[in-house]
Amino acid sequence: MGQNQGYFITFEGGEGSGKSTQVKLLADHLRGQGRDVVLTREPGGTPEAEKIRDLLVRNDGGDWSPLEECLLLFAARVHHIRTLIKPALEAGKIIISDRFTDSTRAYQGYGLGMSLKKIEALNNDCLDGFKPDLTFLLDIDVKDGLARSTRRLADEQSSEDRYENLDIGFHEKLRAGFLDMAGREPLRFRVIDADNPVDEIADKIKVTLAERLWAA
Ligand code: TMP
């Protein structure tokens, strides 16, 4: 790979899939190779977008319809892309984001029933279809994932449990939605079984990068 080529890599998955751990491990690994890495997340990633995150993901964040959630998410995302992601890509950096538009498709679309067509229209209008070079989907059994994320939220005394609190049927729809998207775009997605040791998952991620990005 040319060291000056920027790449945009995203991590997706349901609650408790271990994304945040893997995102950090990958960033450390790439930095260890001397690459310039920007680690970010959605909703959020910029001070303005983090304010929108607070409105959305805290349990007392407000009574938003799926469409309203979508509009807030896209407002945050457009800001995130304009002020952080695009400039970093143009500077030849590797941007790793913990969630991106696939989460809107999964949560607000497949999960909460917002029209996927409307989400695509927003995506095309607001982002000109901008999408990641590579997306890791960490797939985990819904009950196992929820148990993990409930433990983490309690440990961190976090109030970011708006979606964790929805019923198991919602989380099953999310999981099926993510897998459906991955099946439709096999070149962009790499599905990883997240019910494996952390190191094994990290190794699979490194191998995929070597095969799909560096070798391209
Ligand atoms: P996190 O817990 O992985 O940091 O994600 C925050 C929550 O926001 C998570 O429950 C998923 C939700 N979310 C959406 O509902 N739609 C989106 O587009 C994004 C990016 C996140």
Residues whose N, C-alpha, C, O or C-beta is under 5 A from the ligand:
A	BS01	TMP	E42 P43 V57 L73 R99 F100 S103 T104 Y107 Y163
